[in-house]
Amino acid sequence: MITAIVLIKTSVDRIPEIAEAIAALDSVSEVFSVTGTYDLIAMVRVSKHDDLADVIPGRISKIPGVEGTDTHVAFRTYSQHDLEAAFAIGLDA
């Protein structure tokens, strides 16, 4: 699974509507409304690298009100959930 973190600039008067439209897309697992330089952050998960082109410039960037994106592809994922699962292997609850 390939994970991309997409930083999105939008029309500020339409942030909720744009966030909902992005969240409704296949391959988008979460959309966060954030403070700072960008308005939204979307987590995109695809099985093939080429699929990122279909999702990000092909669909996200074409949503009315999306003004620009900056995409970061994850090399590896670390999470507390994964660590807890790894340490729990073989332990009885």
Secondary structure, DSSP 8 states (H G I E B T S, - for coil): -EEEEEEEEE-GGGHHHHHHHHHTSTTEEEEEE-SSS-SEEEEEEESSTTHHHHHTTTTGGGSTTEEEEEEEE-S----HHHHHHHHTTT---
